[in-house]
């Protein structure tokens, strides 16, 4: 029997996120044990940027529930994350957990590659904002293998499952956790699946999450556009994440130690 961990970002009892997680777990296709964690019930404090967690064999000094949640991630065979859309983005508690990535990234190897599926919910179609893209980025920073992700629409508790197509979609999402990943959808970044793009030039697009780049050209018939994607961005691969969080950041701490007096000249102008 596989153990599945469901992370719920809403405090609502039997809200859309909770019922969708339970329906996804029931659709996995094999017997599972589902454990639910309501993130708002945990004590998660803001990162203090002290970098103490970068010292080998040291943990973040904040006395909260960060490592308790991490232990649950380590014990799980698969992870389902759900968050409602608040003000065009995911619930703040998801960002609070994501902001502690410097500490958690020192233990990337312990949860690397665990399968994960992501559920976003929004009350109105078109008001999803960056919710799903942010949740996917958080999961990829943790080293999770995102197998599927989808935004479900419904403002009232349980309303997301009233549409037959939503019922089918959540069941396919659940089946993807330990099965085949969901196919890339039109408009999504081929590296990280975000559907948001920046356009520094009219014919050039950049994914703001993973850095994937694309050149945009007219289609052969002149009636549309062709996207020519460059080599896949590496921001979320294991070597790059470890280089950034376990090497580059530690080098920056040492660099600050060397240049502390030089930088103090600038900083001290703004005392008081």
Beta strands, then each sheet from edge to edge (+ up, - down):
strand 1: 2-8
strand 2: 32-38
strand 3: 78-86
strand 4: 89-90
strand 5: 115-122
strand 6: 145-153
strand 7: 198-201
strand 8: 204-206
strand 9: 213-218
strand 10: 225-229
sheet 1: 2+ 1+ 3+ 4-
sheet 2: 2+ 1+ 3+ 5+ 6+
sheet 3: 7+ 8- 9+ 10-
end
